[in-house]
Amino acid sequence: HIAVVGFPNYRLGDTGILSPGLVIGFRPRHGLRRLLVNASIICGNSGGPIIDSENNVIGVAVTGADCSEHTDQTENHGVIPIDALQYLIK
């Protein structure tokens, strides 16, 4: 179990949103094994934390839909695992 935390399609006055979901698979991309989740990742969630059921940050949201109306048009709701971030800062 996971939750996507962020500000999808943020407008002034919006509150953060916590979207529950599951890790449903893995997909290699750019040499990293990304997590695929069934919780929607929408523009504005990018860079936000993905937390597990014990509130540990397990990854960072990186790909998804451009708006909430298009969430069903992509299967690529992707997350970079937190342990892979070390490779991105070198």
Secondary structure, 3 states (H helix, E strand, C coil): CEEEEECCCCCCCCCCEEEEECEEEEEEECCEEEEEECCCCECCCCCCEEEECCCCEEEEEEECECCHHHHHHCCCCEEEEHHHHHHHCC
